């Protein structure tokens, strides 16, 4: 056995862990910046990100084991766990230990993401950028191969890519979050330019369809120009603020988006309220082809579907509050293939549910009583194109009434085919009242 075996293993595993860690961080930044498209990242790309991170953790563990088994390093438990505890080259040892601690925290919280709040998980996951920086300092201050051309060139390329993606992510996030008070704009949508200079809006959008959902509610479908697609990209649960001038004064009202991420459209639902000027105007005056001024999607009541998650989402809504819940449920079922949703909905009457017709995507060929369950559960099968009643209307039915209205099933008679009589024998006569 070569006496320098563990020395070579420590060098090779350390460099490999650094490269894998850098690739995982850069790939995560690339997915979060939406450079490859605005829609949610496909599951295979997220799986690659997780595999890179898992391999980085594995090679880091091999690197630590090789340091302990190599006699010339004289690494003990204190040097492996306590930062800056080594007398020789404390900077390299301290950065390496802190990077390992943060890497383990990021990996463990990623595995437990379904049990953690999204906000907490995001804060912890952002420490991966600190892991990238600390691992780079450790590589160039502790490794004996730091002066090699391969390490220098790869380090320069990785650092340049990291800075570019991080700056792009920060700039894009700041522009998207700038949804404060709207800048000064013309008073009417006809005078509003199609693409105003401000990223926060408001913008003049053309109405494609005004669809009557219920006697007192409509859904409005907007046409978003190509240059405004990024500005109007929404998270499920957010709302649009509509602007108009009524009786000489400007009126602004927020209305929830009821379309899902995969619907390919921007639609809001508006229910006429007693004394509501904006809601009455939308329900009675708006027509296809009109232009309405609207702000960009905004709001904190939102979720981020993840194809890798598996969870049970419970939605509880009443009246017109169903509209953001519809967007969330549809998006979760369409993106998270292993998740399921349960919708509990209540309304004053059977015909006052806004967005009932907009509850797609739906599934084909199902019994009309498939949704007649006391819990009104909208399961995974809802996301494949159902042609029957929506879950919102199903919540207004009584399961016992629907089942009692069915005709009783006819009794099934089991008949046994007659056996042929053997040759040379006469068939046995059947008893009266029974067929042979």
C-alpha positions in Angstrom: 0.0 0.0 0.0 1.3 3.4 -1.0 2.1 5.5 2.2 0.9 8.6 0.4 -2.5 7.1 -0.6 -4.6 9.2 1.7 -2.7 12.3 0.8 -3.6 11.8 -2.8 -7.2 11.0 -1.8 -7.4 14.1 0.2 -6.2 16.3 -2.6 -8.4 14.7 -5.3 -11.6 14.6 -3.2 -11.1 18.2 -2.0 -10.8 19.5 -5.6 -13.7 17.3 -6.8 -15.9 18.5 -3.9 -15.1 22.1 -4.7 -15.9 21.7 -8.4 -19.2 19.9 -7.6 -20.2 22.5 -5.0 -19.5 25.3 -7.4 -21.5 23.6 -10.2 -24.4 23.1 -7.8 -24.4 26.7 -6.7 -24.1 28.1 -10.2 -26.8 25.8 -11.5 -29.1 26.9 -8.7 -28.5 30.5 -9.5 -29.1 29.8 -13.2 -32.5 28.2 -12.4 -33.5 31.0 -10.0 -32.7 33.8 -12.5 -35.1 32.4 -15.2 -32.4 32.8 -17.8 -33.6 29.5 -19.5 -37.3 30.6 -19.5 -39.9 32.2 -17.4 -41.9 29.1 -16.6 -41.2 26.9 -13.6 -38.0 24.8 -14.1 -38.6 21.3 -15.3 -38.2 18.6 -12.7 -35.1 17.1 -14.4 -33.2 20.3 -14.0 -34.0 20.5 -10.3 -33.0 16.9 -9.9 -29.7 17.6 -11.5 -29.2 20.5 -9.0 -29.9 18.1 -6.1 -27.6 15.4 -7.5 -24.7 17.9 -7.8 -25.2 19.0 -4.2 -25.4 15.5 -3.0 -22.2 14.5 -4.7 -20.5 17.6 -3.3 -21.5 16.5 0.2 -20.2 12.9 -0.5 -16.8 14.0 -1.7 -16.6 16.5 1.2 -17.1 13.6 3.6 -14.4 11.6 1.8 -12.1 14.6 2.0 -12.6 14.9 5.7 -12.0 11.2 6.2 -8.8 11.3 4.2 -7.5 14.2 6.3 -8.0 12.2 9.5 -6.4 9.0 8.1 -3.3 10.9 6.7 -0.7 10.9 9.5 1.2 14.0 8.2 -1.8 16.2 8.7 -2.5 15.3 12.3 -6.2 16.3 12.1 -8.3 15.5 15.2 -11.9 16.0 16.1 -11.3 19.6 17.2 -9.7 20.6 13.9 -12.6 19.1 12.0 -15.4 20.7 14.0 -14.1 23.9 15.5 -13.2 26.7 13.1 -9.8 28.5 13.4 -8.7 25.9 16.0 -5.6 24.8 14.0 -2.4 26.7 14.7 -1.0 26.1 11.3 -2.8 28.1 8.6 -5.9 29.0 10.7 -7.5 30.9 7.8 -7.8 27.9 5.5 -8.9 25.6 8.3 -11.5 28.1 9.6 -13.0 28.8 6.2 -13.2 25.1 5.4 -14.9 24.2 8.7 -17.5 27.0 8.4 -18.2 26.0 4.8 -18.8 22.4 5.9 -21.2 23.5 8.6 -23.2 25.7 6.2 -23.2 23.0 3.5 -24.6 20.4 5.9 -27.3 22.9 7.0 -28.3 23.7 3.4 -28.5 20.0 2.5 -30.5 19.0 5.6 -33.0 21.8 5.2 -33.4 21.0 1.5 -34.3 17.4 2.4 -36.8 18.7 5.0 -38.2 21.4 2.8 -41.7 20.0 2.9 -41.8 20.4 6.7 -40.3 23.9 6.8 -41.8 27.3 6.0 -40.9 28.5 2.6 -39.5 31.8 3.9 -37.2 30.1 6.4 -36.0 27.6 3.8 -35.2 30.4 1.4 -33.2 32.3 3.9 -31.2 29.2 4.8 -30.7 28.1 1.2 -29.2 31.5 0.3 -26.2 30.7 2.5 -25.1 28.5 -0.3 -23.5 31.6 -1.8 -21.4 32.0 1.4 -20.4 28.3 1.1 -19.2 29.0 -2.5 -17.0 31.9 -1.3 -15.6 30.1 1.8 -14.9 26.9 -0.2 -13.0 29.0 -2.8 -10.9 30.7 -0.1 -10.2 27.3 1.5 -9.1 25.8 -1.9 -6.6 28.6 -2.7 -5.1 28.9 0.8 -4.9 25.3 1.9 -4.5 23.2 -1.2 -1.1 22.3 -2.5 -2.5 22.4 -6.1 -3.7 26.1 -5.8 -0.9 27.3 -8.0 -1.6 24.9 -10.8 -3.0 26.2 -14.1 -6.1 24.0 -14.0 -7.2 25.3 -10.5 -6.4 28.9 -11.4 -8.3 28.8 -14.7 -11.3 27.0 -13.3 -11.4 29.2 -10.3 -11.4 32.4 -12.5 -14.2 31.0 -14.7 -16.3 29.9 -11.7 -15.8 33.3 -9.9 -16.8 35.2 -13.1 -19.9 33.1 -13.6 -20.9 33.4 -9.9 -20.6 37.2 -9.9 -22.5 37.6 -13.2 -25.4 35.3 -12.1 -25.5 36.8 -8.6 -25.7 40.4 -9.9 -28.3 39.4 -12.5 -30.3 37.7 -9.8 -30.2 40.8 -7.5 -31.0 43.2 -10.3 -33.9 41.1 -11.7 -35.3 40.6 -8.2 -35.1 44.4 -7.4 -36.9 45.3 -10.6 -39.6 42.7 -10.0 -40.2 43.8 -6.4 -40.6 47.5 -7.4 -44.4 47.5 -7.2 -45.0 50.4 -4.9 -47.2 53.5 -5.7 -47.8 53.9 -9.3 -46.1 56.8 -11.1 -48.0 59.7 -12.6 -50.0 58.5 -15.6 -52.8 59.7 -17.8 -56.2 59.5 -16.3 -57.8 57.2 -18.9 -56.7 54.0 -20.6 -57.2 55.5 -24.0 -54.5 58.1 -23.3 -52.2 55.6 -21.6 -49.3 54.4 -23.8 -49.1 50.7 -24.4 -45.7 50.4 -22.8 -45.1 53.0 -20.1 -41.5 53.6 -18.9 -42.0 52.4 -15.3 -41.5 48.7 -14.6 -44.1 48.8 -11.8 -46.9 50.1 -14.1 -49.6 50.8 -14.6 -50.0 49.5 -18.1 -52.8 49.6 -20.6 -54.0 46.1 -21.4 -56.5 45.0 -24.0 -59.4 42.8 -22.9 -59.8 39.6 -24.9 -62.9 38.2 -23.2 -65.4 39.1 -20.5 -67.0 35.9 -19.5 -70.1 35.7 -17.3 -69.3 33.2 -14.6 -72.4 33.7 -12.3 -75.3 36.2 -12.4 -73.2 38.7 -10.4 -69.6 37.8 -11.3 -67.5 37.9 -14.5 -63.9 36.8 -15.4 -61.8 39.2 -17.5 -59.1 37.8 -19.8 -56.3 40.2 -20.7 -53.9 40.2 -23.7 -50.4 40.8 -22.5 -47.9 42.2 -25.1 -44.7 40.4 -25.7 -42.6 43.2 -24.2 -44.7 43.0 -20.9 -44.6 39.3 -20.4 -41.9 39.5 -17.8 -43.6 42.3 -15.9 -46.9 40.4 -15.7 -45.4 37.1 -14.7 -47.3 36.2 -11.5 -47.1 33.9 -8.6 -50.3 31.9 -7.8 -52.4 33.9 -5.3 -51.4 37.4 -6.3 -53.7 40.1 -7.6 -53.9 42.9 -10.2 -54.9 46.4 -9.4 -57.2 47.9 -12.0 -57.3 51.7 -12.6 -60.2 53.7 -14.1 -61.9 57.1 -13.9 -65.5 57.1 -12.6 -67.4 60.3 -12.1 -64.3 62.4 -12.6 -62.2 60.6 -9.9 -59.7 57.8 -10.3 -60.6 54.5 -8.7 -58.2 51.6 -8.0 -59.3 48.2 -6.9 -57.3 44.9 -6.5 -58.8 41.7 -8.0 -57.3 38.3 -7.6 -55.8 36.3 -10.5 -57.8 33.1 -11.0 -55.7 31.5 -13.7 -52.9 29.0 -13.1 -49.3 29.0 -14.0 -49.7 26.5 -16.9 -52.9 28.0 -18.3 -51.0 30.4 -20.5 -53.4 33.4 -19.8 -53.9 36.2 -17.4 -57.5 36.3 -16.0 -59.1 37.9 -13.0 -62.5 37.4 -11.5 -64.7 40.3 -10.3 -67.9 39.9 -8.3 -70.3 42.8 -8.2 -70.6 44.2 -4.7 -73.4 46.4 -3.3 -72.2 50.0 -3.7 -69.0 48.9 -5.4 -68.3 51.4 -8.3 -65.4 49.5 -9.8 -67.0 46.0 -9.6 -70.3 47.3 -11.0 -68.5 49.0 -13.9 -66.5 45.8 -14.7 -69.7 43.7 -14.6 -71.8 46.0 -16.8 -69.6 48.2 -18.9 -66.5 46.2 -19.9 -66.5 44.5 -23.3 -63.9 42.6 -25.4 -61.6 45.0 -27.1 -61.7 47.7 -24.4 -58.4 48.8 -22.8 -58.0 48.9 -19.1 -55.1 50.2 -17.0 -53.7 47.6 -14.6 -50.7 47.4 -12.4 -48.3 44.4 -12.3 -49.2 41.3 -10.2 -48.6 42.0 -6.5 -49.4 40.6 -3.1 -47.8 38.5 -0.3 -50.5 35.8 -0.4 -48.7 33.6 -2.9 -47.0 30.2 -3.2 -44.1 28.9 -5.4 -44.9 25.4 -6.8 -41.9 23.1 -6.9 -41.9 19.9 -9.1 -39.8 18.2 -6.4 -42.2 18.7 -3.6 -44.8 16.3 -2.3 -47.4 17.8 0.0 -51.0 18.1 0.9 -52.4 21.6 0.3 -55.6 22.5 2.2 -57.6 25.4 0.7 -60.5 27.0 2.7 -62.5 29.7 1.0 -65.9 31.4 1.1 -67.7 33.5 -1.5 -65.4 35.5 -3.8 -62.4 34.5 -1.8 -62.2 31.4 -4.0 -60.4 33.2 -6.8 -56.9 33.2 -5.4 -57.4 29.7 -4.0 -58.3 28.5 -7.5 -55.0 29.8 -8.9 -53.0 28.2 -6.1 -54.7 24.8 -6.4 -54.5 24.7 -10.2 -50.8 25.6 -10.2 -49.9 23.1 -7.4 -51.7 20.3 -9.1 -50.2 21.1 -12.6 -46.6 21.6 -11.4 -46.2 19.3 -8.4 -47.2 15.9 -9.7 -46.9 14.1 -6.4 -48.9 16.7 -4.4 -52.7 16.7 -3.7 -55.1 19.4 -2.8 -58.3 19.5 -0.7 -60.7 22.4 -1.2 -63.3 23.3 1.4 -65.6 26.0 0.0 -68.8 27.7 1.3 -71.2 30.1 -0.4 -74.5 31.7 0.4 -76.3 30.2 -2.7 -75.7 27.7 -5.4 -75.1 30.1 -8.2 -72.8 32.7 -6.7 -69.4 31.2 -7.0 -67.0 33.4 -9.1 -64.5 31.5 -11.2 -66.6 28.2 -11.2 -66.2 27.9 -14.9 -62.6 28.9 -14.7 -61.7 26.0 -12.5 -59.9 24.0 -15.2 -57.8 22.3 -16.2 -60.2 19.4 -15.9 -60.4 15.7 -16.4 -62.4 13.8 -19.0 -65.0 11.0 -18.7 -65.8 11.1 -15.0 -69.1 10.5 -13.2 -71.1 13.7 -12.4 -71.1 12.5 -8.8 -67.4 12.0 -8.6 -67.1 15.4 -6.8 -70.0 14.7 -4.4 -67.9 14.0 -1.4 -68.4 15.5 2.1 -64.8 16.8 2.0 -65.0 18.1 -1.6 -61.5 16.9 -2.2 -59.8 18.1 -5.5 -57.3 15.3 -6.0 -54.5 14.8 -8.5 -57.0 13.7 -11.2 -58.3 17.3 -11.5 -55.2 18.4 -13.5 -55.8 16.3 -16.6 -58.9 17.8 -18.2 -62.2 17.0 -16.4 -65.3 17.8 -18.4 -67.9 17.6 -15.6 -68.9 20.0 -12.8 -66.1 21.9 -11.1 -65.0 21.3 -7.5 -66.5 24.7 -6.4 -70.0 23.6 -7.6 -69.5 20.2 -6.1 -69.0 21.7 -2.7 -72.6 23.0 -3.0 -74.1 19.6 -3.3 -75.0 17.1 -0.7 -73.5 13.7 -1.1 -76.4 11.9 0.5 -79.0 13.7 -1.7 -77.0 13.1 -4.9 -76.6 9.4 -4.1 -80.3 9.0 -3.1 -81.4 10.4 -6.5 -79.8 7.5 -8.3 -82.0 4.6 -9.4 -81.4 1.4 -7.4 -79.1 -1.0 -9.2 -80.7 -4.0 -10.8 -80.0 -7.3 -9.0 -77.5 -9.4 -10.8 -78.5 -13.0 -11.6 -75.9 -15.7 -11.7 -76.7 -18.2 -14.3 -74.8 -21.4 -14.8 -74.5 -22.7 -18.4 -76.1 -26.1 -19.1 -73.7 -28.9 -19.5 -74.1 -31.2 -22.5 -75.4 -34.7 -21.6 -72.9 -37.5 -22.1 -73.3 -39.7 -25.1 -75.9 -42.5 -24.6 -77.6 -40.8 -21.7 -80.9 -38.9 -21.6 -80.8 -35.4 -20.1 -82.2 -35.0 -16.7 -85.5 -33.0 -16.6 -85.3 -29.6 -14.9 -87.4 -28.9 -11.8 -90.5 -26.8 -12.5 -89.8 -23.1 -12.4 -86.1 -23.4 -13.2 -84.4 -23.1 -16.5 -82.1 -26.0 -17.5 
